[in-house]
Amino acid sequence: MTDSEPKRSRRWGKRAVALVCLVALPYLVHQVYVSWSGLPANIRIATGAVGGRYRAVADALGDEISARAGVSVEMVETRGSIENLDQLERGELELALFQPEAVGPGSGDHSSIRSVGNVFSEVVVVLARRNSGIDSVFDFRGKRVSIGVKESGDRATARLVLAHCGLSDEQIEPVAFDYAAIEKGFRDSTLDAAMVTVGLDAEFLRTISRDGLADVLEVPFAEALAAKNLGTQTVEIPGGSFCTFPAAVPANSVVTVAVRSQLLTTEKVPDALIELVDEILMDQRFQRANRLGELFAEGETFATMRTLFPLHDGTVHYFEPELKPLLSADFVEATEGLRSFVVSMLVAGWLVWRWVRENRIRQQEHRLDRFIRELLEIERRQMNLDQAASGDDSAKLNDLLDEVTTLRQEALGTLTSHELHDDPAAGVFIEMCHALSDKINAKLNRQRLDAQFQALMAQWNARSEK
């Protein structure tokens, strides 16, 4: 095996290692990307009060997420929209339903909150206990009225309607009842009226209507209320929506207002989870099973229409996939510090390696050092030749010239083409060889001229003697 064969084997080994690293790099990046931007192992979803639409939809959504992705879902019971918003901001929830009218203007920037989209509309239902003598909202003065529990969307919309009708808490006897307490109050005649914001298929509405406990009243001047509050719109509750037997409830169509219930999250929740949630909400099978009529009829238009908070990036990516970046923003943000650290370490490692390599080269003998020393020895020897005018050192000078040629060929045989091009020592050595060869050739030429001159002088002297 020649000296070049081990070098060639080492070069091929380095190339093989580099090739393996390049092939493995995409898989490594993919694994890191999945670990940072994939679905979380556990999530928490707010359910709202017992008997409300929030609980039914939240339970169905949690079951679907768990079934599709194997994510552990914890259902957290809350009192309503305001508590849901507070818990989202504190990082205690990942998903929660919310009524836009629950927060008024100037109540805070809520900069970390993001919207997943509108899910369904909830209707303001005004209930008056049967035989209570209440025929309209204006008859609430001095009556015991449930306006919803604290931190709920029911209370926010109830106060909105009361203010619209010129009523304040001081003019009525407000109580904070949940749905079960409202039903009990109507049965015991301890409650005169209630104002709730729910889906039309809420179970407790059917129970109250079926048992003939309350009548449904309209919201006075509903069009004016909707015009003053952009988060509401007028709707009509068809007669018999809650019950048709033994009597239709409501007996006739009732005009009221509705608000769009939105599903909220925070900006820290991974895009992958939100995309999965939007995929579930836009699944027509899920929409039919949970009677999400507006999503079923209008799809993306209803989901993204006039949301109170900015849409989450995952929602934007789901509805507009062409805008989705190659790398998730969550992944980029999470790995920014790591990437800076890795790049800094690579640069520092390269600088250290370069310094060590150059220092080692300086401390070790260059492969041309031996040839340069031998070349200098040849130069020293040639200095002692061609010194006497009558001497003939041509044979010795020719031998030295052959030694220079042999030394140059041997040295060049140990260098690669890259070293010949980039290594300054190689250029210096070749220049020294050329200079020494020129010097020896000059002495040889002088020796030849001297020999020819001596021959001519000898012939001239011989002729002169004759």
Sequence and secondary structure as in RCSB ss.txt:
>XXXX:A:sequence
MTDSEPKRSRRWGKRAVALVCLVALPYLVHQVYVSWSGLPANIRIATGAVGGRYRAVADALGDEISARAGVSVEM
VETRGSIENLDQLERGELELALFQPEAVGPGSGDHSSIRSVGNVFSEVVVVLARRNSGIDSVFDFRGKRVSIGVK
ESGDRATARLVLAHCGLSDEQIEPVAFDYAAIEKGFRDSTLDAAMVTVGLDAEFLRTISRDGLADVLEVPFAEAL
AAKNLGTQTVEIPGGSFCTFPAAVPANSVVTVAVRSQLLTTEKVPDALIELVDEILMDQRFQRANRLGELFAEGE
TFATMRTLFPLHDGTVHYFEPELKPLLSADFVEATEGLRSFVVSMLVAGWLVWRWVRENRIRQQEHRLDRFIREL
LEIERRQMNLDQAASGDDSAKLNDLLDEVTTLRQEALGTLTSHELHDDPAAGVFIEMCHALSDKINAKLNRQRLD
AQFQALMAQWNARSEK
>XXXX:A:secstr
  THHHHHHHHHHHHHHHHHHHHHHHHHHHHHHHHHHS  SEEEEE  STTSHHHHHHHHHHHHHHHHH  EEEE
E  SSHHHHHHHHHTTS SBEEE GGGS TTS   TTEEEEEEEEEEEEEEEEETTSS  SGGGGTTSEEE   T
TSHHHHHHHHHHHHTT  GGGSEEE   HHHHHHHHHHT   EEEEEE TT HHHHHHHHTT EEEE  TTHHHH
HHH TTEEEEEE TTSSB SSS BSSS EEEEEEEEEEEEETTS HHHHHHHHHHHT HHHHHHTT HHHHHHTH
HHHTTT SS B HHHHHHH GGG  SS HHHHHHHHHHHHHHHHHHHHHHHHHHHHHHHHHHHS  TTHHHHHHH
HHHHHHHHTSS STT   HHHHHHHHHHHHHHHHHHHHTS HHHHHH HHHHHHHHHHHHHHHHHHHHHHHHHHH
HHHHHHHHHHHHHHH 
